[in-house]
Amino acid sequence: MSLENTATANSAALTDAGITPDKKTFLQSLTEDWWAVILGSVIIATVLFLTHNGTSIALPAYKWSGSEDLLNKILSPGNLLLILETGIVFLALASIAIALSGGNVGRFAAGFILIYILANVAFIIGGNKSVSYYGLEYVVFALLIGILMGNLIKLPFWLKEAVRSEFYIKTGLVILGTTILSADLIKAGLPGIIQAVIVVSAVWFFSLWLSRKLKVDDEFGIILASAVSICGVSAAIVAAGAINGDKKKLSYVTTLVLIMAIPMMIILPWAVRYFQIPEVIGGAWLGGTLDTTATVTAAGDLVGPIAVKAGVIAKFSQNVFIGVAAFFIAIWWAYRKPADQESALPVVKAKSPGLKIVWERFPKFVLGFVGASLVFSFLLPPKALG
């Protein structure tokens, strides 16, 4: 296909999705990344304003342990009303961004309602005590629902406008930055900082090296390396966003991480006891090896309370590096990817891109993510979000 035909096809796809290719206004010229930063910042600022003025913000409950808990807590009229109100708020804010960027608000609203309902179903299933104990997070069930819908039925045209997974993920990641507190790493002291740097760096580079040895492409390898070296699903999502990675590859990595967490959560505590590893050392090993905080806590419970504390500290100190990793991965990928694309074309000589091109390719949501983390780490008091 020629470049002209490709451009025509892309333009048609944008038009079908309700996005105007000819961005004439400043707001329409803003990229999805910038809208994620703006929307995430508005949500954070609003919550801070309300909590600062003494207004308590109630969020829907999704954790339950039995049928009685499900009916009286999760499906109670009060909780269902909270779910509805939360959906309306997010729909209103997202619709403003969609409208100002040239999208079709009507189709977006219709599709958003269905997606929001399915997301809540995944949250409720993943909120079960027995399910969450084994490290099966809502992400697994969201993936299963998406896979079933994508393969069993033909998705309606109006739903496509609301299927903006990258927009939702990037907005969520900006908000997630408020929970990645560098102060936690400082409290862990110099040993915590050293172990986090060594473990994250060693595992990340080894995983990428092994991926290349196994003929796995770098895009897949970076997402996988970030997941296994930092904090599982969250790190995989951040890394995929930083390199604008393939959503299918992100789904594969997410599923792999969560599936592997179950046997590791059982085998590692057994190994700690069998080899008579001191509890504090065993807990630190669990925190540095298991990919998610939930599985670290569950595995630590099987060893002892000291193991839980040591494991959580080790895992939290690694989690802080998610922002640093995203920043450097984005810069490295912005330099590297254009060279790969140009070298694939025989008529174009590959060359290192300049700073302007790097800035254009740099995912701006990373700045929002890192900025939120720094503000909540050093400028705002603990629990500023209530």
N, C-alpha and C positions, 0 to 999 in steps of 0.2 A: 504494500500500500504506500502511495506517495505521501510526502509531508503535507501537501495541500489537501488530499483526501482525508488524512488523519485529522487535520485541523477542522475540516468540515464536519467530520463525525463527532469530534469532541464538542463543537459548538452546538450541534443538534442534540447531543446528550444533555448538555446544560440547559437548553431550552425546554426539553421534555421534563426535566426535573424542576422546572419553574425558576431557574436562575438565568438572569439576563447576561449574555456573554459580553455585551458592550457596557461596561461599567462607567457611567458618565459622571456620577457624583462621588464625593469623597467617601461617604458611607458605603456605597456599593463597591468601592475599590478596596475596602478592608478585607483581608483574608479571613478564612475560618479560624485561624490561630488567634488573630486579634480579637475576633468576636468572642472566642473562648475566654481570653484574658479579661475582656470588658465584662462579660456576663458573670464570670467567677468573682471578679472584684466587686461588682454590684451586690452580689449575694453576701459576700464576706462583710462588706461595709454595712449593709443593712442589718445583718445579724449583730454586728458589733454595736451599732447605734441603738438597737432595741434592748440588748442586754445591758448596755451602759445606763440606759434610762429605767432600768428595773423591770422591763417587760420580759417575762419568761416565755421561752419558745418551746412548745411541745412538739415532739416528733413522733411519727407512728412507731408502734412497737411491732417487732417481727420475731422475737425470740419466744419460743414456747416449748413445753416438754410433753404434753399429753393432749388428748381430745378435749378435756374440760378446759385446759388452758387455751387451746385453739379457739374454742367457741366463745369463752367468756372474756378473753383478752384480745386476741388478734382480730377476730371477726365481730367484736362488740361494736355497737353503733358509734360509740365515741372514737374508737380507733379507726373505723372505716371513714368517719368524717375527717379525721386528721389526714388519712391517706388521700382523700378527695381534695382537701384544701392544699396539701403539698403539691399535688398534681396540677392544680389550677395555677398556683404561683409559678411553677416551672414552665408551664405551658405559656403563660402570659409573657414571662421574660424571654423565653426562647422565640416566641412569635414576633416580638419586637425586633430581635436580631435578624430573624428570617425576612421580615418585611423590609427592613432597612437595607439588607444585602441583596434584595431583588428576588426573593423567593415567593412562592405561592402560599400564603398563610392559611387559606381554606383547606387545601390538601394536606398541609403540614399538620394542622390541628386535628384533622380526622385520623391521620396515621399515628400521631403522637398519643392519642387516647388509647389506641389498641396496643402500642408498644409499652405504654406506661402500665396498663393492666397486666400484660405478660411479665413485665419486670417485677411487679409486685408478687405475682405468683411464684417467680423464682426466689424472691426474697423470703417469702413465707415458707417455702419448702426448705431452703437453706437455713432458716432460723430455728428449725427443730433441734432440740438439744442433742439427740442421738446422732443426727446427720452432721451437725457442726463439730461434734466431738471427734469424728473421724476425719476432719479436715475437708469435708465436702462443702465448699462454699457455694453461695448463690450463683457464682459465675458458671459452675458446671451445669446447673439446671437451666440457666439462661442460654448457654450454648446448645444444650439438648433441644430446647424449645425452638431455637432458631434453625437448627439443622432439620428438625422434623417439618417445620413450616416451609423451609426452602426446598425440601425434596418431595414433600407429599402433596402440596397444593401450589397452584399458580398464584403468586402474589399480585394483588390488584395494583393498578397503575397509581392510584391515589396514595398508596402506602409508601411508594418510593421517595416521595418528598420528605417524609419523616424519618426515613432510614439514613440518618446522619450520625453513624456510630462514632466517627472520629470527632465530630463536634461535641457530642455528649461526653466522650472520654476525656478530651482535652479540657473541657470546662470542669469536669470532676477532678482532674488532676491539679488544676489551679487551686481548687478548694482543698484538695488533699495536702497541699503544701502547708496548710495551717497546722497539720498534725505531725509534720516532720520537724521536730525541734532539735536544733543543734545544741541547745542547752543540755539535753539529756546526755549527749556524748561528752560534753565538758564535765558533767557531774560524775560520769564514769571514770574520769581521771585519765592520766597518761596511759596506763595499761589498756584501758578500753579503747582509746584512740588508736594505739599501736596495733592491737589485735584486729580492729575493724579494717584498718588500712591494709594490713598484710593479708587477711582472709579474703576481703573483697577483691583486691588486686590479683592475688594468686589464683583464686578460683575463676575470676572473669577471664584472664588471659589464657589460662589452661583450657577452659571450656571453648573459647574461640579457636585456639590452636587445634584442639581435638575435633571440632566441627569441620575445620578446613581439611584435616587429615581424612575425615570420613566423607569428603566431597560435598559437604553441606555449604550452601552459599552464605556469604557474610551477613546478609540481611537476617536470615534465619538464625545464624550463629550468634549475632549480637543480641537478639531478643532472648535466646535461650541462655546465653552466658549471663546476661543481666538478671534473669529470673533466678538462676541457681546460685548466684554469688551474692545477691542482696536480699530481696524479700519476696521472692516468688511472683505471684500474679501481678501485684502493683508495679514491681520493677519491670516486668515484661511489658505491661501496658505503657509505662513511661518510655521505655526504650523504643518500642514500636512507634510511638508518637514522635519521638525525637528524630527518627530516620524516615518517617512516613512509610512505615513498613506495611507489608501485605497483611490484611486482616485475617486471612486464612492461616497464615503462618503464626500469627498471634494466638489464634484459637488452638492450633496444634500444641504450641508451647504451654499455654494455660492448662489444657487438658492433661498434658504429660506431667506437669509440675504437681497438679492436684492428685493425679492417680498415684504417682510415686510417693507422695507424702504419706499415704496410708500404711504401706508395709514398713517404711522407714520409721514411722512413729512407733511401731511395735518392736521392730528389730533393734533399734539403737538403745532404748532403755534396757532391753534384755542383755545387750552386749556390755553396758555399763555395770550391771549387776554381776554378770558372769565373770568378767575380767577384774572385778572388784576395784573399779576405778573410783577414786574419791568423788563424793557427791558433787562438790563444787566444780571439779574439773569435768565430770560427766555432764553437768548442766551447761557449762560453757561450750562443750563439744556439741551438745544438742542445738544450742543457739547458733553456733557457727555452721552447722551442717544442714539442719532442716530449713526448708525454704519459706515457711509461713509462720507468723507469730502464734497462730492458733495451734498448730501442730507442735511447736516448741513447748507451749504451756501444757498441752495434753500429755506429751511425752515426759516432761519434767514431773508431772503428777505421779507417773508410774515409778519414778526414782525417789523423789522426796522433795520437801519444801525448799531446801537449799538449792537443789538442782533447778527448781522452777525460777527462783530469783536470779541465779547465775545465767540461766538460759535466756531469760527475758532481757537482761541487761546486755548480753552479747548480741542478741538479735536487734534490739533497739539501736545499739551503737552502729550496726551495719545499715539499718534502715535509713539513718541520716544521710548516708552516702548516695541515696537514690537521686537527690537533686544534683550533686556534684557529678555523678556518673552521666546523668541526662545531659548536662551542660557540655561536657567534653565529648560525649558520643555525638551530639548534634554538630559540634564544630568539626570533628574529624570526618563525619559522614558528608557534611556540606563540601569539604575539600575533596573528598575521595570520589563521591558519586558522579559528579560532572566529568571527571577524568575518565571514569569507566565508560560512561555513555559516549563520550567523544571518541575514545579509542575504538569503539565498536563500529564507527563509521569510517570507511577507508578514505573518504575524501576530505575528512576533517582531521587536522593534527591535534592530538590531545595535549592540553596544557593545564597548568595549575590555575585554578580560578582566583580572581582577585577578591578583596575584602567585600566589594559591593555584591558580587555574586554569592559569596558565603552568607552575607546578611540576608539576601533575598531567600536563600534556601534554608536558613536557620529557622527552626520551628519556634515561633514567638511565644507559644504557650509555656515553653520551658522557662522563659523570663518571669512569667507570672507565677509559676510553680516555685521557683527559687526565691522570688521576691516575697511571696507569702510566708515561706519557711523562715526567711531572715527576719521579717517583721515580727512574727509570732515567737521567734526564738530570743530576740534581743530587745525589742521595743515595746512589746506588750506584756502585761503580767500573765502568769500561768492561768489557764482555764478562762481566757478572755472571751471565748465563745460560749461560756456557760457550762 
